[in-house]
Amino acid sequence: MTSKVAKTQVPIHELVARRWSGRAFDRDRPLERVQLIALLEAARWAPSCYGDEPWRVIVWDRLQDESLWRKAFECLGEWNQRWVKNAPVLMLTVADSVFEKNGKPNRWGQHDTGAAGENLYLQAAALGLMAHPMGGFDADKARRVFAIPEQFAPMAMIAVGHPAPAEVLEGEYRELELAGRTRKPLGERFFEGGWGTPVSA
Amino acid sequence: MTSKVAKTQVPIHELVARRWSGRAFDRDRPLERVQLIALLEAARWAPSCYGDEPWRVIVWDRLQDESLWRKAFECLGEWNQRWVKNAPVLMLTVADSVFEKNGKPNRWGQHDTGAAGENLYLQAAALGLMAHPMGGFDADKARRVFAIPEQFAPMAMIAVGHPAPAEVLEGEYRELELAGRTRKPLGERFFEGGWGTPVSA
């Protein structure tokens, strides 16, 4: 696997630093069931507003059911299909828009689902796997094909598998796999005291 | 600090397992600057849709400016104020609703901000700190007081500090601090193949 550790001003936990969204998957190596469940358990223990656990995750394991995996795969955009074809597992995170306990609007449903997703990606990194979340899929199609109720919003399709060398990818994908990771300067996103004042390190 | 490790069917990474949202903070122990920056760096390296980094975080360090910290504190609901009063640092995560690169709606803004938040909470756990996200605050007041533009949604106020024994809390708060952590059964939130089919471990 290509290693791309985050460049930070001060040290951060190695798990957070080395998680990244690669595209080179080993197409011949399925996930063990215990690995798959560990990813879901990590997501399950994320925090949520009023403890409502507004996330849902649908899993498609190619090893269990190739045709269902393919139905999920076919919701992806063409750009993503060209590398996701090697991923043994697909997942979709889905966010509830109302609180389960009282049916009122939950404005944190998508936010909390993102937190659960991050736990899942980090757990993948902890197991030597790679989890790559994608926005590039047809959410309406996913809703139709998998009967997702209107109350829920499909958020991210996630490709999961064992990483492989960048050489399994072609052209532009391989270049992306080997390129450095970048983020905007800290002060452009992180403020102190009020809006727009860059935090100083 | 009260230890409350997640109960899981299979092992998960210890950092994910032991992160939890406590309320007992050590009021006499401020954050070191290097710790505060580490939390932000962890958030900074979260994944985001099309790499837009739609999150913003505002930090209020009581040690730097008590009056600004208080303005943030006063946005909290009364229930939260009664324990947050001991937290040396407050933060607010804010989600962009449009893509910076093209001004089009970003339906993953809140989702990705939740992922960045989770990295921040986990980094706190890694440093022996505690970060407790809250939905219980007046978002309109926060927007007004800190001049947050309409395009952005205030998501979570976060209390950060060094943990203290549960005994610093009173009554109901102390009970909550000592109570076991719970989550819904895996199959209620995690499905396989399609909507509503519980995943089997």
Interface residues (C-beta under 8 A of the other chain):
Chain A: A6 T8 Q9 V10 P11 I12 H13 L15 V16 A17 R19 W20 S21 R33 V34 I37 A38 L40 E41 A42 A43 R44 W45 A46 P47 C49 Y50 E53 W55 R56 V57 I58 V59 W60 D61 Q64 D65 L68 A95 R107 W108 Q110 H111 D112 T113 G114 A115 A116 G117 E118 N119 Y121 L122 Q123 A126 P133 G135 F146 A147 I148 P149 A153 M155 A156 R181 R183 K184 L186 R189 F190 F191 E192 G193 G194 W195 G196 V199 A201
Chain B: A6 T8 Q9 V10 P11 I12 H13 L15 V16 A17 R19 W20 S21 R33 V34 I37 A38 L40 E41 A42 A43 R44 W45 A46 P47 C49 Y50 E53 W55 R56 V57 I58 V59 W60 D61 Q64 D65 L68 A95 R107 W108 Q110 H111 D112 T113 G114 A115 A116 G117 E118 N119 Y121 L122 Q123 A126 P133 G135 F146 A147 I148 P149 A153 M155 A156 R181 R183 K184 L186 R189 F190 F191 E192 G193 G194 W195 G196 V199 A201
